[in-house]
Amino acid sequence: MTITQLKNSYRNKTLSPRTLMEQIAARIGKHADNPIWIYLLSSEELEPYLARLEASDPAELPLYGIPFAIKDNIDLQGVPTTAACPDYSYTPEASAYVVQVLIEAGAIPIGKTNLDQFATGLVGTRSPYGACKNSINPDYISGGSSSGSAVSVALGMAAFSLGTDTAGSGRVPAAFNNLVGLKPSKGVLSTSGVVPACRTLDCVSIFAHSSEDVQRVFDVAASFDVEDPYSRKMPALHKNAPSFFSFAVPAKEQLKFFGDKEAEALYYKAVETFERMGGRAVETDFTPLFEAADLLYFGPWVSERYIAVKEMLENKPESFIDVTRTIISSGKSKSAEEYFNAEYKLKAYKRQSERVMQGVDFALTPTTGTIYTIDEVNADPLQLNTNLGYYTNFMNLLDFCAFAVPAGFRENGLPFGVTLFAEAFEESKLLQLGERYVKMASNV
């Protein structure tokens, strides 16, 4: 189910939004054993959206009748927001800015999706509503924290979905469910009405089946929100991606696949495909990027997670999953001295990362070095989660935008993905290059 297909069906009058909602309800029913959803809109709750569309001209709404899922740390008017913590639940009087913009463009909200509690994790298992299962093999993790958002799209329950991404949550689930996932530049998609994880770093992300669909959604969602102090205007940088380009890849000794030889082979195959597209791979020292990544959880930025839920953590600590409580509680003891020392380091890493990106059009890494089963993650939740963030944790700290794309399958059928990233506001270039890559790789 893609936006292009749905728009064609509506144009040809072979499908209506009302009929589509019936089909989606049936699909959701077939996967009732997978805790993808925390809240689904009832027929009565969907009716105002459908009635409005039936009274509208499809040509005037760029996302007319396009169903989408919303991570349950993003507000939808009149529907509880839980952030995967039932005791935290509240019912917002207004939708998040980005959700409202999409609805005004004709998109239909299906419901609120499961996530790692308070968006703390890259695994999809840290939820009291249950561990969201991988869409291809239920023994494996779906990836997090935007677990349900990715799986709902992968299983045809939505054409696109909204996630959030602070440490990799808009990219890891894309890789594990054979989707594309855009982590925009910070502030380009408003975070008004989003439960904060690290407020200075949080991004709203987009999952879909194709770059074209992501671009359609991004064009609508990238709307400046004057009420959001972290909102940034998207410059008019929609340039065509170059036919010939150079891209940075980590030095061989810096690549980690955690024993996953198939993932390693697929990454090198992806590099070769980009070279056949007209690219030149430039082996580069990624040390400042990986050192910056260590600041995300071991530095003072974890204090932002503590600030966001401080009252509940101190008064009702039992409301938190153990691993989530452990991670967030570590932010309580960070000092101003630690923050400024880390900030000085980060500024230096950013300057060094600019040299890494100098002379190249983008950088290419694995999205993750490997994938794990649900049982493996439950047995070692902290270290395996850390492994999954090796290529993702530095991205928001260093103000990059990133686009995760599928890059083949292992012999057991599980997908592998790579991520293109560049300086802020270069989303259009990454989307174009990612689309070209997917098409070339599928024709091999």
Secondary structure, DSSP 8 states (H G I E B T S, - for coil): --HHHHHHHHHTTS--HHHHHHHHHHHHHHTTTS--EEEE--HHHHHHHHHHHHTS-GGG-TTTT-EEEEETTB-BTTB-B-TT-GGG-B--SS--HHHHHHHHTT-EEEEEE--SGGG--SSS---TT---B-SS-TTBB--SSSHHHHHHHHTTS-SEEEEEESSSTTTHHHHHTT-EEEE--TTTS--TTB--SSTTT-EEEEEESSHHHHHHHHHHH----TT-TT-----S------SSEEEEEE-GGG---TT-HHHHHHHHHHHHHHHHTTEEEEEE--HHHHHHHHHHHHSTTHHHHHHHTHHHHHH-GGGS-HHHHHHHHGGGG--HHHHHHHHHHHHHHHHHHHHHHTT-SEEEEES-S---BHHHHHHSHHHHHHHHTTTTTTTTTTTEEEEEEEEEE-TTS-EEEEEEEEETT-HHHHHHHHHHHHHHHHT-
